[in-house]
Amino acid sequence: MGEITNGSFRSGRKVTYIQMKNLLNVLKDFISLQHGLLIAFKDKFPGSDFRFLLDIPKTGVVEFQNEKWAFNKHGTGVKFFNGKIVVDVNCCIAGGVDMFDAGRIIDYLESIGNKEIDFTYENSSTVLRKMEEMGFVKRENDSVGEIYSLC
């Protein structure tokens, strides 16, 4: 795993503060998209159990910004996809529409064809801790796993 120095997190190479800000911009885009999809999802199933998703169909479609997004329910999460873009809200749907974890961001980065930002399962905990130290994100203490939100 690469070490972080002055905001860097790429294995074997330093990443500039600008690259860290680029990741922050991707996080903002992701959160905005996830937020809209979850609001559309919750509006489609008013009064449903969003903690365990027991009364929600396994598959379906929601509309967000005049685009149709298919979804697949899995466990206590939902994976949205539109063409190749993936937003996998793997847990904590009831907790908040603006939270994320490393897996969600990694899946999203892969789905949009990211080649610029080095954010992997191997370095994500280190990167998110550094972003927390820098005041970009905060860890949600009452959540299962490493769930974050933007500051």
Backbone bond lengths (Angstrom), bond angles and torsions (degrees), N, CA, C in turn:
res aa  C-N    CA-C-N  psi(-1)  N-CA   C-N-CA  omega(-1)  CA-C   N-CA-C  phi
1 M - - - 1.446 - - 1.518 108.27 -
2 G 1.316 116.27 138.61 1.458 120.98 178.37 1.510 110.76 -72.97
3 E 1.310 115.74 157.08 1.456 118.78 178.23 1.516 109.86 -100.17
4 I 1.301 114.84 156.99 1.460 120.16 179.75 1.519 108.90 -96.93
5 T 1.304 116.90 125.09 1.450 122.80 175.11 1.516 107.39 -135.89
6 N 1.315 116.03 120.34 1.469 120.42 -179.11 1.531 111.85 52.62
7 G 1.321 116.10 42.45 1.458 119.66 176.17 1.516 114.00 88.60
8 S 1.329 119.07 9.27 1.463 119.30 -178.82 1.521 110.38 -92.88
9 F 1.330 115.85 153.14 1.455 119.14 178.38 1.513 112.48 -151.79
10 R 1.293 118.69 14.86 1.458 120.63 179.31 1.523 109.16 -88.59
11 S 1.321 116.02 133.48 1.460 120.60 179.21 1.523 109.52 -58.25
12 G 1.316 114.94 120.22 1.450 119.87 175.70 1.522 115.54 79.21
13 R 1.322 119.04 -9.88 1.463 121.74 -179.25 1.515 109.56 -136.83
14 K 1.310 115.77 146.59 1.456 120.12 176.36 1.517 109.74 -79.64
15 V 1.300 115.14 143.00 1.457 121.48 175.68 1.520 106.95 -113.05
16 T 1.288 116.21 135.22 1.459 120.82 -175.98 1.525 111.35 -77.05
17 Y 1.301 113.35 167.17 1.458 120.89 174.54 1.530 109.78 -57.85
18 I 1.329 116.82 -35.42 1.475 121.32 179.00 1.531 110.23 -62.76
19 Q 1.330 117.20 -40.61 1.460 119.67 178.51 1.527 111.08 -66.59
20 M 1.337 116.69 -35.80 1.464 120.13 175.28 1.528 109.39 -63.63
21 K 1.324 116.65 -41.02 1.465 120.75 176.91 1.526 110.82 -65.37
22 N 1.331 117.80 -34.06 1.467 120.72 176.09 1.527 110.74 -61.79
23 L 1.322 116.75 -41.61 1.463 120.14 175.92 1.521 109.65 -62.84
24 L 1.307 116.85 -41.07 1.467 120.39 178.05 1.535 110.52 -60.44
25 N 1.318 117.42 -41.24 1.470 120.79 177.60 1.524 111.45 -63.44
26 V 1.329 117.12 -39.88 1.469 120.81 175.99 1.525 109.76 -63.56
27 L 1.328 116.61 -42.03 1.470 119.85 177.73 1.522 111.17 -59.50
28 K 1.320 116.48 -42.22 1.472 120.06 178.80 1.526 110.78 -63.30
29 D 1.332 117.25 -43.49 1.473 120.61 177.61 1.519 110.80 -61.80
30 F 1.339 116.08 -44.77 1.453 120.71 -179.93 1.529 110.97 -61.66
31 I 1.335 116.56 -47.68 1.460 120.97 -178.71 1.527 110.53 -59.99
32 S 1.309 116.81 -41.77 1.462 120.64 178.96 1.527 110.82 -61.89
33 L 1.314 116.66 -45.19 1.464 121.19 178.98 1.525 110.86 -65.72
34 Q 1.331 116.53 -48.56 1.465 120.47 178.99 1.525 111.00 -59.06
35 H 1.327 116.44 -43.50 1.467 121.88 179.20 1.532 110.59 -56.28
36 G 1.333 115.92 -50.96 1.463 120.25 -179.44 1.519 112.69 -62.33
37 L 1.330 116.54 -42.41 1.470 120.11 179.99 1.523 111.31 -65.24
38 L 1.322 117.39 -41.63 1.465 119.46 179.96 1.520 112.36 -69.31
39 I 1.318 117.49 -35.83 1.471 119.65 175.63 1.533 109.22 -64.33
40 A 1.330 117.42 -45.09 1.473 120.84 177.66 1.530 110.74 -61.00
41 F 1.326 116.97 -40.70 1.459 122.82 179.26 1.536 110.41 -63.83
42 K 1.325 116.44 -47.58 1.472 120.40 -179.50 1.529 111.29 -67.43
43 D 1.336 117.39 -34.68 1.465 120.80 176.74 1.528 111.36 -67.04
44 K 1.327 116.64 -32.59 1.466 120.74 -179.32 1.526 111.69 -71.78
45 F 1.333 116.41 -28.31 1.462 121.09 -177.70 1.528 110.86 -125.14
46 P 1.347 117.03 62.60 1.480 119.23 -177.45 1.526 111.20 -61.87
47 G 1.318 114.87 141.20 1.458 120.00 177.84 1.518 114.42 78.02
48 S 1.310 117.64 4.68 1.465 120.81 -178.63 1.522 111.57 -79.29
49 D 1.321 114.64 165.45 1.459 122.59 177.06 1.528 108.16 -84.38
50 F 1.323 117.17 101.88 1.465 120.55 -177.52 1.523 112.49 -90.14
51 R 1.314 116.87 -0.67 1.465 118.90 174.88 1.524 110.82 -82.24
52 F 1.330 116.56 -47.48 1.463 120.65 -177.93 1.528 113.34 -111.53
53 L 1.337 117.64 -10.46 1.475 123.41 176.92 1.528 113.24 59.60
54 L 1.315 117.23 28.95 1.459 120.95 -174.47 1.521 113.33 -67.04
55 D 1.307 118.05 -30.91 1.461 120.77 -176.26 1.535 112.50 -103.86
56 I 1.313 117.27 22.30 1.462 122.05 -179.83 1.525 108.38 -112.43
57 P 1.334 117.44 136.52 1.466 119.33 -179.28 1.531 112.29 -61.30
58 K 1.319 115.89 154.22 1.470 121.62 -178.12 1.528 112.18 -65.57
59 T 1.319 117.07 -33.43 1.468 121.12 178.80 1.518 109.13 -135.38
60 G 1.318 115.52 160.19 1.453 120.01 177.97 1.513 111.16 175.45
61 V 1.317 114.86 -167.35 1.465 121.84 -178.32 1.528 108.23 -138.85
62 V 1.330 115.21 139.58 1.460 121.19 170.71 1.518 107.39 -124.32
63 E 1.318 115.57 157.16 1.466 120.06 177.62 1.517 108.80 -111.58
64 F 1.347 114.60 131.64 1.459 121.24 177.72 1.520 108.16 -141.70
65 Q 1.309 116.89 126.52 1.463 124.26 -178.53 1.531 111.46 51.74
66 N 1.325 114.87 47.62 1.464 123.34 178.08 1.523 114.04 61.07
67 E 1.317 117.37 22.11 1.464 122.11 175.37 1.515 108.96 -123.88
68 K 1.313 115.39 144.96 1.461 120.42 177.70 1.525 108.88 -91.35
69 W 1.323 114.77 131.76 1.456 123.10 177.83 1.521 107.80 -119.70
70 A 1.316 117.42 121.53 1.459 121.50 174.64 1.524 107.89 -76.60
71 F 1.330 116.16 155.11 1.462 119.14 174.32 1.513 110.14 -139.02
72 N 1.319 114.63 150.52 1.453 123.66 172.24 1.519 107.45 -125.62
73 K 1.317 115.87 126.45 1.458 120.84 176.73 1.523 107.83 -82.55
74 H 1.336 116.05 137.59 1.472 120.68 175.47 1.522 108.78 -144.57
75 G 1.312 116.49 122.06 1.462 120.02 -177.35 1.518 110.19 55.99
76 T 1.335 116.46 -123.94 1.464 120.59 176.57 1.520 110.69 -104.26
77 G 1.329 116.19 26.32 1.458 120.82 -179.64 1.510 112.52 -130.06
78 V 1.328 114.10 172.84 1.463 121.69 179.65 1.521 108.23 -139.29
79 K 1.331 115.49 132.70 1.460 120.93 175.57 1.520 108.17 -106.28
80 F 1.344 115.87 121.38 1.459 122.71 176.71 1.519 108.62 -100.04
81 F 1.318 116.45 142.99 1.460 119.03 175.50 1.518 110.29 -149.37
82 N 1.318 113.77 143.53 1.461 122.93 -179.41 1.516 105.92 -140.04
83 G 1.318 116.89 102.39 1.455 117.96 -172.25 1.510 108.21 67.32
84 K 1.324 116.57 -120.77 1.458 118.56 -179.28 1.523 113.85 -99.22
85 I 1.327 119.17 -10.68 1.464 121.21 -177.64 1.526 109.99 -76.58
86 V 1.342 114.98 132.57 1.464 121.66 -177.90 1.527 109.76 -121.72
87 V 1.321 115.02 132.54 1.461 122.33 170.94 1.523 105.47 -127.02
88 D 1.326 115.82 102.90 1.462 121.35 -177.01 1.523 109.26 -104.32
89 V 1.318 115.41 103.06 1.462 121.90 177.97 1.517 105.71 -91.07
90 N 1.332 115.48 87.48 1.456 120.78 -168.49 1.525 115.03 -75.88
91 C 1.337 117.63 -14.13 1.467 120.57 177.63 1.521 109.01 -167.39
92 C 1.307 116.01 175.48 1.477 123.77 172.04 1.523 113.67 62.38
93 I 1.324 117.54 33.69 1.463 120.61 178.62 1.523 110.72 -63.93
94 A 1.318 116.15 -40.03 1.464 119.43 -179.70 1.522 111.50 -70.70
95 G 1.335 116.87 -25.72 1.451 121.19 -173.67 1.513 115.05 -73.15
96 G 1.292 118.50 -31.94 1.453 119.17 -178.50 1.514 111.79 166.35
97 V 1.299 114.95 144.80 1.462 120.36 -176.31 1.525 112.34 -86.31
98 D 1.323 117.81 -5.58 1.459 120.99 -175.78 1.525 113.39 -110.98
99 M 1.309 118.21 13.32 1.456 121.63 -179.98 1.533 110.21 -95.25
100 F 1.330 115.05 157.16 1.460 119.82 178.81 1.520 109.73 -151.15
101 D 1.314 115.15 163.67 1.454 121.13 171.15 1.526 108.06 -132.61
102 A 1.311 116.20 174.94 1.461 120.65 -176.16 1.528 111.82 -58.90
103 G 1.321 116.87 -43.78 1.463 120.28 -177.62 1.517 113.04 -59.13
104 R 1.314 116.82 -40.86 1.472 120.44 178.39 1.524 110.62 -60.73
105 I 1.331 116.33 -43.53 1.459 120.53 -176.87 1.528 110.32 -71.19
106 I 1.316 117.26 -40.91 1.474 120.61 178.76 1.524 110.07 -61.49
107 D 1.331 117.75 -46.95 1.477 121.07 178.12 1.523 111.20 -60.18
108 Y 1.319 116.15 -43.36 1.467 120.68 -179.68 1.526 110.66 -64.34
109 L 1.320 117.43 -47.21 1.469 120.77 179.38 1.529 111.26 -58.37
110 E 1.328 116.63 -43.61 1.468 120.09 177.63 1.522 111.01 -62.87
111 S 1.320 116.69 -40.82 1.468 119.84 -175.34 1.524 112.91 -70.12
112 I 1.341 117.30 -27.48 1.468 119.53 178.81 1.524 111.68 -91.95
113 G 1.329 116.19 4.64 1.460 120.17 176.43 1.519 113.73 75.92
114 N 1.324 117.33 28.72 1.462 121.04 -179.46 1.525 111.32 -60.65
115 K 1.302 116.63 130.38 1.463 122.81 172.70 1.526 110.62 -123.70
116 E 1.318 117.00 -7.16 1.465 121.93 -173.33 1.526 113.68 -89.34
117 I 1.317 117.12 -39.27 1.463 121.15 -171.28 1.520 109.65 -101.83
118 D 1.326 115.86 123.50 1.459 122.47 178.55 1.526 108.51 -90.44
119 F 1.312 115.90 93.56 1.456 122.38 179.48 1.513 106.31 -134.56
120 T 1.326 117.58 105.74 1.460 123.01 -172.29 1.524 110.23 -127.44
121 Y 1.323 115.85 172.29 1.466 119.43 175.12 1.524 110.75 -61.76
122 E 1.322 117.02 -30.64 1.460 120.98 -179.06 1.528 112.53 -70.43
123 N 1.319 118.61 -36.01 1.467 119.70 -174.81 1.526 114.14 -112.07
124 S 1.312 118.13 -2.84 1.468 120.59 -171.70 1.526 113.53 -62.01
125 S 1.323 118.62 -40.70 1.471 119.62 -179.99 1.521 110.68 -62.67
126 T 1.320 116.49 -42.57 1.457 121.26 179.05 1.522 110.71 -64.41
127 V 1.314 116.15 -44.69 1.463 120.56 -179.37 1.519 110.75 -62.88
128 L 1.319 117.16 -46.30 1.461 120.14 -178.31 1.526 111.71 -66.83
129 R 1.331 117.37 -36.02 1.472 119.28 175.06 1.526 110.51 -63.20
130 K 1.336 117.36 -42.15 1.466 120.94 178.86 1.530 110.13 -64.88
131 M 1.330 117.01 -41.25 1.466 120.34 178.22 1.528 110.62 -64.63
132 E 1.331 116.47 -33.17 1.464 120.00 176.49 1.535 109.72 -68.06
133 E 1.328 117.33 -43.68 1.467 121.16 177.07 1.528 111.53 -59.85
134 M 1.323 116.44 -34.79 1.461 121.36 -178.28 1.529 112.30 -82.37
135 G 1.341 116.97 -5.01 1.460 120.65 177.64 1.513 114.85 83.70
136 F 1.340 117.75 16.19 1.466 121.48 179.47 1.527 112.20 -84.79
137 V 1.340 116.46 -37.65 1.467 121.48 -178.28 1.522 108.64 -132.92
138 K 1.334 115.16 164.01 1.465 120.02 172.79 1.511 108.93 -134.59
139 R 1.317 115.55 143.83 1.460 121.47 178.74 1.518 108.93 -82.81
140 E 1.320 115.58 134.94 1.464 121.73 178.89 1.528 107.92 -84.41
141 N 1.318 117.05 110.43 1.464 122.49 -171.37 1.519 114.48 -68.16
142 D 1.314 118.66 -31.56 1.457 120.04 -175.47 1.530 112.57 -92.95
143 S 1.328 117.30 17.90 1.460 121.51 -177.41 1.521 111.05 -103.75
144 V 1.303 114.60 158.31 1.449 121.54 174.15 1.530 107.65 -80.73
145 G 1.327 116.93 133.37 1.459 120.08 179.28 1.513 111.64 75.73
146 E 1.314 115.48 -164.90 1.460 121.77 -179.28 1.525 109.19 -96.97
147 I 1.327 115.81 86.32 1.453 122.51 179.09 1.532 108.07 -102.92
148 Y 1.328 116.15 134.15 1.459 121.80 -176.01 1.522 110.71 -126.13
149 S 1.327 114.67 165.20 1.457 121.89 168.86 1.524 107.11 -139.96
150 L 1.315 116.75 162.88 1.460 120.78 177.57 1.511 110.23 -76.01
151 C 1.321 116.87 149.15 1.466 121.55 176.61 1.512 109.97 -82.36
